[in-house]
Amino acid sequence: MPLDGDMTVSDFRASHLGAGQYELPIDPARDDSDISFLHKSFCIAGLALRKPKNDQTVWRRYDDRFALTVQPSNFTLPGGAEVTIGVPYGPKARLLAIWLATEVHNPRRREGDTWIEIGHAPSWLRSIGIQPRTGQAGNTNITKDQLVRLTFSEFTMVLKHSDQELFKRDNLIDAAVFGAGQIEAYRKGNLGQMDWPAGIQLTQAAYERMRRHSVPIPSARLHSIAHSAMAIDIFVYLSYTLPQISPGESQLVRWRDLIAQFGSNESPSKFVETFETSIRQALQAYREADVELTEEGLQMRYSDPAVLRKPFVAVGGSAVSARSPKGEVGLSKRRRQTIAKRIERDMPEG
């Protein structure tokens, strides 16, 4: 069925999902658990930390094994207006990526249903401490902007595996329904005049990957880091990595790899300072993490998955109590300077 001016949201669902595949709107209320999810690719390589200089900038994150490239979008509206939509960035984009994967895992969702009701996003964001605020720089408009950016961006992933390189290119969103004139309002920068989309449809590939390869995230722990992109990145990285370390063993992520994973083209000394602040925030949210910052890098130790499941249960709207972090994250100015010199020495030229 072609998209035309008389097509309703229900028509759109039926044409893309098949008759009878979409049931009643999904109740965002959970059972007694407070678990969110995030696809593991975003745990390995986060999105841009801050807004690129212009919306035509391609964003890249990579290390020796994995690379993520995010492409902006350029297209034409009926009537000929050209729209350029930049890449997603910042904490709201990360939280929306978590929300999308969480909606996929909603136990009330019919299996195979790729349609996401946007009306549930604001309530989920409020549940993790993002209160709606109006104005061009308010949370509501910033989140709308990041949702549009996630909707239109293209993601390319390359993973080295043994003697092979695995390549995958995809969009997260296959289709969306916007009200009349809403994309034009976005094009003009009038986010305050723009409504939320009626809904979006995940690509089948994105839906399947979120179903099969997502990492559980304790929702209540997101409250304290919801406004820090790097703290979210560290938090989800630890949530993904620590349970995979063999019991009794440890894993060292060297500073050159940390700057490749979490940096944003800042100087080594600035990165060390920012990373220390962010990991302090992340460990306040994830006190079970057994990690330590050293002059060599981030020393991580196995954390028992049975222990890690404890913070996934919310009690009275708050996370259960947890012990203090085992590792030390405080760095003196002298140690930061030593680490910065080490990074500069270890980083490859060019």
FENWO-V840746 format. One record per residue. N is the residue number from 1. PHI is phi as a letter, one per 20 degrees, with the letter a starting at -180 (* if undefined). D_CENTER is the distance of its C-alpha to the mean C-alpha in Angstrom with 1 decimal. Layout:
N,PHI,D_CENTER / N,PHI,D_CENTER
//
This chain:
1,*,33.1 / 2,f,32.5 / 3,f,30.5 / 4,b,33.1 / 5,f,33.9 / 6,e,35.1 / 7,f,32.1 / 8,e,30.6 / 9,f,27.2 / 10,f,29.0 / 11,f,30.6 / 12,f,27.3 / 13,g,25.9 / 14,f,29.2 / 15,f,29.3 / 16,e,25.9 / 17,d,25.7 / 18,n,29.4 / 19,f,31.8 / 20,n,31.3 / 21,e,27.8 / 22,e,26.2 / 23,e,27.6 / 24,f,27.4 / 25,g,24.3 / 26,f,22.2 / 27,f,22.7 / 28,f,19.4 / 29,f,21.4 / 30,e,20.8 / 31,f,23.6 / 32,d,24.1 / 33,d,20.8 / 34,c,17.7 / 35,d,15.1 / 36,d,11.5 / 37,c,9.8 / 38,b,6.9 / 39,f,8.3 / 40,f,9.7 / 41,f,9.3 / 42,f,5.7 / 43,f,7.6 / 44,e,10.3 / 45,c,9.2 / 46,f,6.5 / 47,e,6.8 / 48,g,10.0 / 49,f,10.7 / 50,b,13.2 / 51,f,14.9 / 52,f,16.9 / 53,f,20.7 / 54,b,21.0 / 55,f,19.2 / 56,e,20.8 / 57,f,19.1 / 58,e,17.5 / 59,d,14.6 / 60,c,14.9 / 61,c,13.6 / 62,b,16.0 / 63,c,18.2 / 64,f,21.4 / 65,d,19.8 / 66,c,16.6 / 67,c,15.7 / 68,c,12.9 / 69,d,14.4 / 70,d,13.0 / 71,d,16.0 / 72,f,16.7 / 73,c,18.9 / 74,c,22.6 / 75,b,24.7 / 76,d,27.8 / 77,e,28.5 / 78,g,31.8 / 79,o,34.3 / 80,o,33.0 / 81,f,30.5 / 82,e,27.9 / 83,c,24.2 / 84,d,21.8 / 85,d,18.1 / 86,f,16.1 / 87,f,12.7 / 88,f,9.5 / 89,b,9.1 / 90,m,9.0 / 91,f,7.7 / 92,f,8.1 / 93,f,5.9 / 94,f,2.8 / 95,f,5.5 / 96,f,6.5 / 97,f,4.3 / 98,f,5.5 / 99,f,8.6 / 100,f,9.3 / 101,f,9.5 / 102,f,11.4 / 103,f,13.7 / 104,f,14.5 / 105,e,15.6 / 106,g,17.6 / 107,f,21.1 / 108,e,22.7 / 109,e,21.2 / 110,f,23.8 / 111,g,22.9 / 112,n,22.1 / 113,f,21.3 / 114,e,18.5 / 115,e,19.1 / 116,d,16.7 / 117,f,18.5 / 118,f,16.8 / 119,g,19.2 / 120,e,17.2 / 121,f,14.1 / 122,g,16.2 / 123,f,17.7 / 124,f,14.5 / 125,f,13.2 / 126,f,16.8 / 127,f,16.7 / 128,d,14.2 / 129,n,16.2 / 130,e,15.1 / 131,e,18.5 / 132,f,19.4 / 133,c,21.3 / 134,e,23.1 / 135,n,24.0 / 136,g,22.4 / 137,d,20.2 / 138,f,19.6 / 139,g,16.4 / 140,f,17.3 / 141,f,17.9 / 142,f,14.9 / 143,f,12.6 / 144,g,14.9 / 145,g,14.6 / 146,f,10.8 / 147,f,11.4 / 148,f,14.3 / 149,f,12.6 / 150,f,10.0 / 151,f,13.3 / 152,d,15.4 / 153,f,13.6 / 154,d,14.7 / 155,d,12.9 / 156,c,15.3 / 157,c,15.1 / 158,c,18.1 / 159,c,18.8 / 160,f,22.1 / 161,b,23.7 / 162,l,27.3 / 163,d,29.3 / 164,c,26.9 / 165,c,24.0 / 166,e,21.7 / 167,c,20.4 / 168,b,18.1 / 169,c,17.4 / 170,a,15.9 / 171,d,14.4 / 172,f,11.9 / 173,d,14.4 / 174,e,18.1 / 175,a,19.7 / 176,b,19.6 / 177,d,22.4 / 178,d,22.8 / 179,f,25.9 / 180,g,28.8 / 181,m,28.3 / 182,f,24.6 / 183,f,23.3 / 184,f,26.4 / 185,f,25.5 / 186,f,22.1 / 187,g,24.0 / 188,e,26.3 / 189,n,23.6 / 190,e,24.9 / 191,f,21.7 / 192,f,23.9 / 193,e,25.9 / 194,d,23.1 / 195,e,22.4 / 196,f,19.3 / 197,g,19.6 / 198,f,21.6 / 199,r,19.1 / 200,c,17.1 / 201,d,17.7 / 202,f,15.3 / 203,f,16.9 / 204,f,18.8 / 205,f,17.3 / 206,f,13.6 / 207,g,15.1 / 208,f,17.0 / 209,f,14.3 / 210,f,12.2 / 211,f,15.5 / 212,e,16.7 / 213,c,14.1 / 214,e,11.5 / 215,d,11.6 / 216,f,12.8 / 217,c,11.3 / 218,f,14.0 / 219,g,13.1 / 220,f,16.0 / 221,f,14.8 / 222,f,11.9 / 223,g,14.8 / 224,f,15.8 / 225,c,12.6 / 226,f,11.1 / 227,d,12.5 / 228,c,11.7 / 229,f,8.8 / 230,f,10.6 / 231,f,11.5 / 232,f,8.0 / 233,g,7.7 / 234,f,11.2 / 235,g,11.0 / 236,f,8.7 / 237,f,10.8 / 238,f,13.8 / 239,f,13.1 / 240,e,13.0 / 241,e,15.8 / 242,g,18.4 / 243,f,19.6 / 244,e,20.3 / 245,f,22.7 / 246,f,26.3 / 247,g,28.1 / 248,n,30.2 / 249,d,28.5 / 250,c,26.1 / 251,c,23.8 / 252,d,23.8 / 253,d,21.1 / 254,f,23.2 / 255,g,22.5 / 256,f,22.6 / 257,f,19.8 / 258,f,17.8 / 259,f,18.3 / 260,f,17.3 / 261,e,14.0 / 262,d,13.1 / 263,f,15.7 / 264,b,16.0 / 265,m,19.7 / 266,e,21.2 / 267,f,24.4 / 268,g,24.4 / 269,f,25.9 / 270,f,23.3 / 271,f,20.5 / 272,g,22.2 / 273,f,22.7 / 274,f,19.1 / 275,f,17.8 / 276,f,20.5 / 277,f,19.5 / 278,f,15.8 / 279,f,16.8 / 280,f,19.3 / 281,f,16.8 / 282,f,14.6 / 283,f,17.9 / 284,f,19.1 / 285,e,16.3 / 286,c,16.9 / 287,f,20.7 / 288,f,21.4 / 289,f,19.8 / 290,d,22.9 / 291,c,22.1 / 292,b,24.2 / 293,e,24.0 / 294,c,27.0 / 295,f,28.6 / 296,e,27.6 / 297,q,23.9 / 298,e,21.6 / 299,e,23.8 / 300,d,22.0 / 301,c,24.0 / 302,g,23.7 / 303,c,22.7 / 304,f,24.3 / 305,g,22.0 / 306,f,24.5 / 307,f,23.9 / 308,f,20.2 / 309,f,20.5 / 310,g,22.4 / 311,f,19.7 / 312,f,18.2 / 313,d,21.2 / 314,e,21.5 / 315,c,25.0 / 316,m,26.1 / 317,n,22.6 / 318,c,21.9 / 319,f,20.8 / 320,f,23.7 / 321,f,25.1 / 322,b,24.3 / 323,f,26.2 / 324,f,25.7 / 325,g,23.9 / 326,f,26.3 / 327,e,25.4 / 328,e,26.4 / 329,c,24.1 / 330,f,26.7 / 331,c,27.8 / 332,f,31.0 / 333,g,31.3 / 334,f,33.5 / 335,f,31.0 / 336,f,28.3 / 337,f,30.9 / 338,f,31.8 / 339,f,28.2 / 340,f,27.8 / 341,f,31.0 / 342,f,29.9 / 343,f,26.7 / 344,f,28.9 / 345,f,31.3 / 346,e,28.9 / 347,f,26.9 / 348,f,28.4 / 349,f,30.4 / 350,m,29.1
//
